[in-house]
């Protein structure tokens, strides 16, 4: 008995599925290459800054927001912008960034 998938899907359907799989694989490989490239650039920039005596920016501790995020978060119309910036600075997820910014706002009021 032939496989059910081959009998219910035509050649064109299988070709489309294969094409999508190939595109996903290529996209993942490209993304990994871009991340590696970015890490190399960051290492070079860090070395240049160190050579020039420029101190690295202070890391943001989880649960705390940077001074820049604090200034933006004080404006209710820019809260989403503050959450986005906090995510960029810390690498945390959306829910965590939202909680941190809201906690900051709650603590100042």
Order of alpha helices (4+ residues) and beta strands (2+ residues): alpha-alpha-alpha-alpha-alpha
